[in-house]
Amino acid sequence: MQHFVPEQLNYAGETNSQGPASAEGEGEFDLFQLELTTQSREIGHIKMETELKFMLLRHWTLYESIQNSPYMVSKLNLAKEPGQMDLLRFLTHISVPLEEAKQQFVFMNPLIKRKFKEKIIQVAADFGLNDIMMTSFSRQFDPKTQLSASDMAYAISALLETPTNGADGDSENVNPNNIGGPGGAGDSSKETSSLEAIKNRLHDNFWVAYDALDLGQNNLHLLRRGIALAKDMQQAIVRVGNSLIDKKEIKLVQQFRYCILENSYLKDT
């Protein structure tokens, strides 16, 4: 069984100035043990902090993170032009120039990054973003890589759900809803073959995601791949959603809404 030492966790943004705590029992493997120490970040360190509901912010630009975050898309109604104007106004209120917002977040001006969370909290109510903050955990994987709990969730979900594992390109566009081939249902052998391919892919994806969760192995490349896949999938979802809204294809029936997704939408993503 793996153990952890609670004293090694810093909560609510507290900093550990005394360095890593010593674990009792040198033979025991400590999941949260700080294996290495850098000048500014402790490798393996896990802390609790408040996070913005911006999707994969650490691994994207601020602008793209906002444009593709489910929370911001719905709150600011970014699918329509007034929502895009509100986004520009939002960036102005938090003193983030557009050119800075379109840089990778890790390369943004440190002075802007240091205060922009505080400024977002100050103006959140003006934009109906009262619940923009959430409590989360983050882990330092190496001197340049930090992942939050939501980052991990997005990465692992993408590894599970993607139709390709990156090893081949022949089946990357397999569509579970079109198992009979272009001509319709197709013969039984084609159906069986397609279903078997989908089953095998889901099986492979499960073990790739399982390996990505193994912190005892050097599988950070799998998490990075999951993050890249998550960004691609979310951008595709947002594009399809915006297209449905633009073409007014979302129907209202009493107390719920529905739409029909045609293959033409999926081909464009």
PLY file of the C-alpha trace (Angstrom):
ply
format ascii 1.0
element vertex 269
property float x
property float y
property float z
element edge 268
property int vertex1
property int vertex2
end_header
0.00 0.00 0.00
1.24 3.48 -0.80
1.44 6.00 2.02
1.69 9.75 2.19
2.74 12.21 4.86
0.10 14.95 5.37
2.77 17.39 6.57
4.20 17.46 3.06
1.06 19.09 1.69
0.77 22.89 1.75
-2.82 24.11 1.79
-4.48 27.32 0.60
-1.35 28.65 -1.08
0.96 28.28 1.94
4.64 27.94 1.07
7.02 25.44 2.61
10.15 27.38 3.47
11.73 24.52 5.39
12.00 22.22 2.40
10.57 18.70 2.07
9.51 16.89 5.19
11.36 13.69 5.99
9.36 10.49 5.67
9.58 7.89 8.39
10.81 4.53 7.22
13.31 4.81 4.43
12.09 1.59 2.83
8.55 2.83 2.28
7.50 4.45 -1.00
5.87 7.81 -0.32
3.52 8.86 -3.12
3.92 12.56 -2.26
7.63 12.40 -1.50
9.55 15.30 -2.97
12.09 13.51 -5.11
13.92 16.61 -6.35
14.06 20.25 -5.39
14.50 23.17 -7.78
15.12 26.78 -6.89
11.44 27.75 -7.13
9.41 24.54 -7.36
9.50 21.25 -5.50
9.22 18.28 -7.85
6.38 15.97 -6.82
4.82 18.65 -4.60
1.02 18.72 -4.38
-0.83 21.78 -3.12
-4.40 22.95 -2.80
-5.28 26.25 -4.44
-8.10 28.22 -6.02
-8.33 27.84 -9.78
-10.08 29.76 -12.52
-12.61 27.80 -14.55
-10.49 28.27 -17.67
-9.88 25.01 -19.52
-6.23 23.85 -19.58
-5.01 27.39 -18.95
-1.44 26.32 -18.12
-1.13 24.55 -21.47
-2.89 27.02 -23.76
-3.15 30.74 -24.40
-5.45 32.70 -22.12
-7.54 33.69 -25.15
-7.99 30.12 -26.44
-8.61 28.79 -22.95
-11.48 31.25 -22.47
-12.84 30.65 -26.00
-13.03 26.90 -25.37
-13.96 26.72 -21.68
-17.52 25.38 -21.26
-18.06 27.77 -18.35
-16.98 30.90 -20.24
-18.65 29.90 -23.51
-22.01 29.64 -21.78
-21.63 32.58 -19.40
-20.46 35.10 -22.00
-22.41 33.53 -24.88
-19.26 33.41 -26.98
-21.04 31.76 -29.89
-22.46 35.16 -30.88
-20.90 38.49 -31.76
-22.06 40.35 -28.60
-20.38 37.65 -26.53
-17.11 38.15 -28.41
-17.34 41.88 -27.69
-17.92 41.09 -24.01
-14.78 38.95 -24.05
-12.69 41.84 -25.37
-14.24 44.10 -22.74
-13.46 41.48 -20.09
-9.80 41.39 -21.12
-9.68 45.18 -20.98
-11.12 45.23 -17.46
-8.49 42.79 -16.19
-5.71 44.78 -17.91
-4.61 42.01 -20.28
-3.78 43.26 -23.81
-5.09 41.06 -26.60
-1.58 40.31 -27.87
-0.62 39.08 -24.39
-3.78 36.98 -24.13
-2.87 35.26 -27.41
0.58 34.23 -26.18
1.17 30.89 -24.49
0.16 31.42 -20.86
3.57 30.37 -19.55
5.20 33.12 -21.64
2.84 35.93 -20.66
4.24 38.97 -18.90
4.88 37.89 -15.27
3.59 41.20 -13.94
0.27 40.64 -15.71
-0.01 37.01 -14.58
0.76 37.92 -10.99
-2.28 40.17 -10.63
-4.76 39.06 -13.27
-6.48 36.47 -11.04
-7.10 39.16 -8.41
-8.46 41.52 -11.07
-10.75 38.80 -12.44
-12.27 38.34 -8.99
-12.85 42.09 -8.77
-14.76 42.35 -12.06
-16.38 38.90 -12.10
-19.76 40.13 -10.85
-19.96 42.71 -13.66
-19.88 39.89 -16.22
-22.07 37.40 -14.33
-19.05 35.27 -13.40
-19.72 35.03 -9.68
-18.65 31.37 -9.46
-15.60 31.62 -11.71
-13.27 30.26 -9.01
-13.04 26.68 -7.77
-10.92 24.81 -5.26
-8.49 22.35 -6.80
-5.13 20.61 -6.41
-2.02 20.89 -8.54
1.14 18.78 -8.78
4.60 19.80 -9.93
5.82 17.06 -12.31
9.09 18.67 -13.37
10.60 22.18 -13.28
8.49 23.22 -16.28
5.32 21.14 -15.93
2.52 21.64 -13.43
-0.86 19.91 -13.78
-4.06 20.65 -11.90
-6.71 18.09 -11.05
-8.89 19.35 -13.91
-5.93 19.14 -16.32
-5.52 15.48 -15.36
-9.24 14.82 -15.81
-9.25 16.38 -19.30
-6.07 14.52 -20.32
-7.21 11.10 -19.11
-10.70 11.53 -20.61
-9.16 12.43 -23.97
-6.89 9.37 -23.90
-9.92 7.19 -23.18
-12.22 8.71 -25.79
-10.00 9.52 -28.76
-10.60 7.29 -31.82
-6.85 6.97 -32.49
-3.92 5.92 -30.36
-1.37 7.61 -32.59
0.19 4.32 -33.69
-1.65 4.15 -37.00
-3.55 6.45 -39.29
-5.89 4.05 -41.03
-8.59 4.03 -38.37
-8.27 7.50 -36.87
-11.66 8.50 -38.28
-13.59 5.43 -37.16
-17.12 6.57 -36.35
-19.05 4.31 -33.94
-22.30 5.65 -35.44
-21.34 4.59 -38.97
-20.18 1.03 -38.45
-21.83 -0.24 -41.61
-19.61 1.74 -43.96
-20.58 4.39 -46.52
-23.28 2.29 -48.09
-25.43 2.01 -44.99
-25.69 -1.00 -42.72
-23.41 -3.12 -44.93
-23.02 -6.86 -44.64
-22.62 -8.67 -41.35
-18.88 -9.24 -41.82
-18.24 -5.50 -42.19
-20.34 -4.77 -39.10
-18.49 -7.39 -37.09
-15.12 -6.09 -38.24
-16.00 -2.46 -37.39
-17.38 -3.34 -33.99
-14.33 -5.42 -33.21
-12.03 -2.56 -34.24
-13.92 -0.16 -31.95
-13.75 -2.65 -29.08
-10.01 -3.12 -29.59
-9.42 0.61 -29.72
-11.34 1.19 -26.48
-9.32 -1.60 -24.88
-6.04 -0.02 -26.04
-7.16 3.43 -24.89
-7.97 2.12 -21.42
-4.46 0.80 -20.88
-2.84 3.93 -22.30
-4.88 6.03 -19.84
-4.04 3.57 -17.05
-0.32 3.94 -17.76
-0.66 7.74 -17.79
-1.94 7.60 -14.20
1.07 5.63 -12.97
3.11 8.28 -11.16
5.85 5.74 -10.46
6.75 5.63 -14.15
8.03 8.38 -16.40
4.77 8.69 -18.35
4.55 12.46 -18.56
4.63 12.17 -22.37
1.28 10.34 -22.20
-0.26 13.15 -20.16
1.08 15.72 -22.61
-0.47 13.76 -25.47
-3.76 13.59 -23.56
-3.72 17.37 -23.06
-3.09 17.93 -26.78
-5.95 15.56 -27.66
-8.24 17.26 -25.13
-7.60 20.64 -26.74
-8.30 19.28 -30.22
-11.50 17.57 -29.09
-12.78 20.64 -27.23
-12.11 22.92 -30.20
-14.05 20.51 -32.42
-16.97 20.47 -29.97
-17.04 24.28 -29.83
-16.90 24.55 -33.64
-19.82 22.16 -34.06
-21.81 23.93 -31.35
-21.21 27.35 -32.92
-22.20 26.00 -36.33
-25.46 24.61 -34.95
-26.26 27.95 -33.33
-25.37 29.97 -36.45
-27.59 27.76 -38.65
-30.40 27.84 -36.08
-30.59 24.05 -36.01
-31.24 23.75 -32.28
-34.96 23.09 -31.84
-37.03 24.04 -28.81
-39.65 21.52 -27.68
-41.54 22.60 -24.58
-38.97 22.39 -21.77
-35.92 21.02 -23.62
-33.82 21.63 -26.73
-32.47 19.16 -29.25
-30.56 19.04 -32.52
-29.66 16.41 -35.10
-25.97 15.97 -35.89
-25.31 15.01 -39.49
-22.07 13.46 -40.72
-21.26 16.72 -42.49
-20.68 18.37 -39.10
-18.29 15.63 -38.01
-16.28 15.83 -41.24
-15.53 19.49 -40.63
-14.11 18.95 -37.13
0 1
1 2
2 3
3 4
4 5
5 6
6 7
7 8
8 9
9 10
10 11
11 12
12 13
13 14
14 15
15 16
16 17
17 18
18 19
19 20
20 21
21 22
22 23
23 24
24 25
25 26
26 27
27 28
28 29
29 30
30 31
31 32
32 33
33 34
34 35
35 36
36 37
37 38
38 39
39 40
40 41
41 42
42 43
43 44
44 45
45 46
46 47
47 48
48 49
49 50
50 51
51 52
52 53
53 54
54 55
55 56
56 57
57 58
58 59
59 60
60 61
61 62
62 63
63 64
64 65
65 66
66 67
67 68
68 69
69 70
70 71
71 72
72 73
73 74
74 75
75 76
76 77
77 78
78 79
79 80
80 81
81 82
82 83
83 84
84 85
85 86
86 87
87 88
88 89
89 90
90 91
91 92
92 93
93 94
94 95
95 96
96 97
97 98
98 99
99 100
100 101
101 102
102 103
103 104
104 105
105 106
106 107
107 108
108 109
109 110
110 111
111 112
112 113
113 114
114 115
115 116
116 117
117 118
118 119
119 120
120 121
121 122
122 123
123 124
124 125
125 126
126 127
127 128
128 129
129 130
130 131
131 132
132 133
133 134
134 135
135 136
136 137
137 138
138 139
139 140
140 141
141 142
142 143
143 144
144 145
145 146
146 147
147 148
148 149
149 150
150 151
151 152
152 153
153 154
154 155
155 156
156 157
157 158
158 159
159 160
160 161
161 162
162 163
163 164
164 165
165 166
166 167
167 168
168 169
169 170
170 171
171 172
172 173
173 174
174 175
175 176
176 177
177 178
178 179
179 180
180 181
181 182
182 183
183 184
184 185
185 186
186 187
187 188
188 189
189 190
190 191
191 192
192 193
193 194
194 195
195 196
196 197
197 198
198 199
199 200
200 201
201 202
202 203
203 204
204 205
205 206
206 207
207 208
208 209
209 210
210 211
211 212
212 213
213 214
214 215
215 216
216 217
217 218
218 219
219 220
220 221
221 222
222 223
223 224
224 225
225 226
226 227
227 228
228 229
229 230
230 231
231 232
232 233
233 234
234 235
235 236
236 237
237 238
238 239
239 240
240 241
241 242
242 243
243 244
244 245
245 246
246 247
247 248
248 249
249 250
250 251
251 252
252 253
253 254
254 255
255 256
256 257
257 258
258 259
259 260
260 261
261 262
262 263
263 264
264 265
265 266
266 267
267 268
